[in-house]
Amino acid sequence: MLAAIQAQWRPLQMELFPRLMLLDFSDPELLIGQTFRRGRPDPEIWSASLPARTCRQGVPVAFDALGDFIGDLLLEHSAPDAPAVVALPRPVSHWRLLEWPDGLEPEDPVEALREREIPLGWPFSLEQAALAIQPLEQSPGASLVVGTSLQSLNAWIETFAISGTALRHLIPSQACVHMALQSLLDRSEPDVLVALLQPLADGVDLLIWRDGVPEFEQRLPADPEAMLQALLQVVDFCRSQLGDGPLRLLQAEPLQQASVLEERLDLPVELVDRGEYGSLHLAGLGELLLVR
């Protein structure tokens, strides 16, 4: 009798108290998880290193091993029934600022982009891509195009099918970061270059915005001196293209090289406030859920 009552109660419980599992795969070597319940993240944050050789450049290649690993982790953290909202590994997604030739975004921008065969410089064709296009209020006549290859997307879908976990959303890494920083970007002074440094196992990702619009992305070396030189070159290039505005430096996670950068650039390297979330990407996933 008790088992029958529990079986009937579980779907009702899920409907009354919806719970989601936020999963951050943005670093291809690390998974960070956190439950999202009633519009807020739970305090418990957990992480685990991904099994070796299960992904290649952010794309699953050992579906069974990675799927079983994800399923076991969610079972361990008492969330086997919670649908997953996932930040994809950074290497599988690309974004581009697109200015429409006639200054107006078409009614169906995805179809127009494919029909016009506008070159984006991505390693996959538009016909083989899943695309999302967002108009930019700060830049009329321009849109932010985010895409990933259908092959990569299908690999992740198959992996989660093996894990036994329902998928609610797969979100590009860059979109997560943009949403997490949206309020900060909205408050930035005009012409300020906002540069975000994201430390990874093999280097540091750099993203730069101007007037709330993403303008530049590059992987920097991990070595402090080499990273400083590469950062200076990027900033000089961006200023030559976008205007000689002031620079604001942010770090997504505590950066070992932060003190060196602060000393050499005579600028603070601010740690981003991600609130109760375990990573900046998880914070972006939470913001995306709240606005949907």
PyMOL commands that set and color helices and strands:
alter all, ss='L'
color gray80, all
select helices_A, chain A and resi 2-16+63-76+90-92+109-116+126-128+150-163+173-180+182-187+224-242+258-265+280-291
alter helices_A, ss='H'
color red, helices_A
select strands_A, chain A and resi 19-24+30-37+40-49+55-56+59-60+84-87+93-99+129-135+142-149+167-171+193-200+203-210+213-220+247-251+269-271
alter strands_A, ss='S'
color yellow, strands_A
deselect
rebuild
show_as cartoon
